[in-house]
Amino acid sequence: MVAAGDAGKAGVAERLGIELGMIVQEIGWDEDVDDGVRAAIEERIGGDLLDEDADEVVDVVLLWWREDDGDLVDALMDAISPLAENGVIWVLTPKTGRDGHVEPSEIAEAVPTAGLSQTSNIAVGDDWSATRLVSPKSAKSKR
């Protein structure tokens, strides 16, 4: 069973749609994050994750989010700022029963307020779930 768990970690970056050369920013890092997920993503992109103070345009934002982290809409608005036109935000939240668990309804309510659309949910690691957010196609008039 351990091998299956390791295989899940190895494929997590692929399941998140992360490719070699992508620029990935990490927001909300704390000691409880899944270092296996972080390592898999860094290996897949061939570099380090950018921290929340980076000024670059990014392809993917990983937003580690817990129940008492504050206002999710504000966090999403901040996460949108550096995002490339076709970029993706993954909101990573503790799974049900874990410390800091966020109700899916809280994410569902915050997403449209921030001007985003929720597209999918996946499990990442033993303790975290990820929700994929994108800008709606009609909002792509930034060009």
C-alpha positions in Angstrom: 0.0 0.0 0.0 3.0 2.3 0.6 3.9 2.1 -3.1 0.4 3.2 -4.1 0.7 6.2 -1.8 4.1 7.1 -3.3 2.7 6.7 -6.9 -0.1 9.1 -5.9 2.4 11.7 -4.8 4.5 11.3 -8.0 1.4 12.0 -10.2 0.0 14.9 -8.2 1.8 17.6 -10.2 0.5 16.0 -13.4 -3.1 15.8 -12.0 -2.8 19.5 -11.2 -1.9 20.2 -14.8 1.6 21.4 -14.0 4.1 21.1 -16.8 7.9 21.6 -17.2 8.8 25.3 -17.3 5.6 26.6 -15.7 5.9 29.3 -13.1 4.1 28.3 -9.9 3.6 30.6 -7.0 2.8 29.3 -3.5 0.7 31.4 -1.1 -0.2 30.4 2.4 2.7 28.1 3.2 2.9 26.9 6.7 4.4 24.0 8.5 1.3 21.9 7.9 1.6 21.9 4.1 2.3 18.6 2.3 6.0 18.7 1.4 5.5 15.7 -0.9 3.1 17.7 -3.0 5.5 20.7 -3.1 8.5 18.5 -4.0 6.5 16.8 -6.8 5.5 20.1 -8.3 9.1 21.5 -8.1 10.4 18.4 -9.8 7.8 18.7 -12.5 8.5 22.4 -13.2 12.2 21.9 -13.0 12.7 24.7 -10.4 11.5 26.2 -7.2 8.1 27.5 -6.2 7.8 31.3 -6.0 6.8 32.7 -2.6 3.9 35.0 -2.1 6.2 38.1 -2.4 7.2 37.3 -6.0 6.4 39.9 -8.7 6.3 37.6 -11.7 3.4 36.6 -13.9 2.6 33.0 -13.0 0.9 30.1 -14.7 -0.4 28.5 -11.5 -1.1 29.7 -7.9 -1.1 27.2 -5.1 -3.2 28.7 -2.3 -2.9 26.7 0.9 -6.1 27.7 2.8 -7.4 26.8 6.3 -10.6 27.6 8.1 -9.2 30.4 10.2 -7.0 32.0 7.5 -9.3 35.0 7.1 -11.4 36.1 4.1 -11.1 33.7 1.2 -12.5 36.3 -1.3 -9.6 38.7 -0.4 -7.1 35.9 -0.7 -8.5 34.9 -4.1 -8.4 38.5 -5.3 -4.7 38.7 -4.3 -4.0 35.3 -6.0 -5.6 36.6 -9.3 -3.2 39.6 -9.6 -0.1 37.7 -10.7 -2.0 35.1 -12.8 -1.3 34.8 -16.5 -4.3 35.0 -18.8 -4.9 31.3 -18.9 -3.6 30.7 -15.4 -5.1 28.4 -12.8 -5.5 28.8 -9.0 -5.6 25.6 -7.0 -7.1 26.2 -3.5 -5.6 23.5 -1.2 -7.6 22.9 1.9 -7.4 20.3 4.7 -9.6 17.3 4.1 -12.8 16.7 6.2 -11.9 15.8 9.8 -8.5 17.5 9.6 -7.5 20.6 11.5 -8.5 23.7 9.5 -11.0 21.9 7.2 -12.9 24.4 5.0 -16.4 23.5 4.0 -16.8 23.2 0.2 -19.7 25.6 0.4 -17.4 28.3 1.7 -15.2 27.9 -1.4 -18.3 27.7 -3.7 -19.6 31.0 -2.3 -16.2 32.9 -2.5 -15.3 31.8 -6.1 -17.9 33.8 -8.0 -17.5 36.8 -5.8 -13.8 36.8 -6.8 -14.8 36.5 -10.5 -13.7 33.0 -10.9 -15.2 29.6 -11.9 -14.7 26.3 -10.0 -13.9 23.5 -12.4 -12.8 20.4 -10.4 -11.7 18.9 -7.1 -9.0 16.3 -6.5 -7.3 14.8 -3.5 -3.7 15.7 -3.1 -1.9 13.7 -0.5 -3.4 12.2 2.6 -4.5 15.4 4.3 -5.3 17.9 1.5 -7.9 18.5 -1.2 -7.5 20.8 -4.1 -10.1 22.9 -5.9 -9.3 24.2 -9.4 -10.3 27.8 -10.2 -10.1 29.6 -13.5 -11.2 32.9 -14.9 -14.5 32.5 -16.8 -14.0 32.6 -20.6 -16.0 35.8 -20.9 -13.6 37.6 -18.6 -10.7 36.9 -21.0 -10.9 40.4 -22.5 -7.8 41.6 -20.8 -5.8 41.4 -24.1 
